[in-house]
Amino acid sequence: MKSLDTLIRLKRFQAEEKRRHLAQIETMIADFDRMARDLEREIDAEEQRSGITDTQHFAYSTYARAAATRRDNMRRSADELKGQLSEARLALEDALDELKKIEALGERERIEAPVEMTPRNIAGRARAVLGA
């Protein structure tokens, strides 16, 4: 029983760890998307300031070109994290399923396990039953 309780605690910890990992990935995706939008606004502002929107033009802003590269990298990273997000969701579901199975096994063992009675409890119950 003690090892089963330890196993349940371990499975709970693993499920919580997977839940934290999933939340971390979601946060990173949101941050990357926000940074990409910010860079997009900066690129638009720089293009308006310089008056050149053609990225192939020889006088296109170096800052806008660098910001576009960073924006593209942010989007690529967010897309890669979205793939990891689906894997993390599956891992969390698996961990929760394992936890439910182990908890159900623990409940079954608790119900089926005989209640240990100390000699003092047995004597007290015998007196109560016999009316002494």
N, C-alpha and C positions, 0 to 999 in steps of 0.2 A: 504494500500500500504506500509505503514511504517513497519507494522508487517511482511509483506511478504519479504521486504528487510532484515529485521533482521533474518528471517528464512533462507534466501539464504546465508547470512553471516555465520550463524550457520552451515549449511550443508557444506559450503566450508571449514570451520574450521575442521569439523569432517572428511571430506575426506582427508584433508591435514594431520591430526593427524594419520589416518589409513595408509596413504602413508609413513609417518615417521616411524611408527611402523613396516611396512613391510621392509623398508630399514634397520632398526635396526636389525631385525631378520636375514636378508640376510648377514649383516656384521658379526653378531655373528657366523653364520654358517661358513662363510669363515675363521674367526679367529680360530674357533675350528678345522676346517680341517687343517689349516696351523700348528697349535700347535700339532695336532696328527701326521702330517708328520715329524715335527721336533723331536718329541719323538721317532718316528720309526727310524729315523737316529741315534739318541743317543743310542737306544737299539742295533742297528746293530753294532755301534762302540764299545759299551761295550762288546758285545758278541765276537767280533773279538779280543778285547784286552785281554779278559779272556780266549778265546779259547773254551768256553762251550756255545753251542747253545740249548741244551736240557733243557727246563724249569723245568723238573722234577728232574734233576740232583741235588744232595745235595749241590754241590759247585756252583750252578748257581748264578750269581751276584745278590745281593740284590737290587742294584741300577737298574739293568735291569728289575727285577721283579716289582719294584715300578713304574718305567717308563711305563712298559707295562700296569699296572693297570690304571695309569693316562691316557694313550693313549686310552684304552678301554672306560674309562669314558667320554673322549672327544668325541669319536665317537658316543657313546650312546646319549650324550647330543645333538650333531649335528643332529642325527636322530630324536630325539624328536622335535627339532626346525624345522625340515623339515615338520613335521606334522602341527606345528603351522603356518608355512609359507603358506601352502595351505589354512588354515583357514583365515589367514590375507589377502590373495589375494581375497578370496570370500567376506570378509567384505569390502575391498576396492571397489570391483566391485559394491557391493550393495550400498555403500555410494555414489559412482559416479552416479549410476542410479538414486538414490533419488535426488541428486543435479540437474541432468539434468531435471527431472520432475518438480522440484520446479522452476528452471530457466525458463523452457518453460511456466509454469503457470504465472510467473512474466512478461514474454514478452507478453503473451496474454492479461494480464490485462493492461499493458502499452498501447498496441495498441487499446484496446476497451475502455479505460478510456477517457472520454471527457476532452478536454483541458480546464482548468479553465482560464477564461479571466477576468481580473480586469476591473472595470468600465473605467479606463483610456484607456486601450487597446481597449475596445469596442468603445469608442468615437473616438479614433484615426482611427480605421478601418472604422467607419461610414463616417468620413470626407473624407477619401481616396476614398471610394466607391462613395460618392456623388460628389466628385470633388471639395470640399471646401478648 
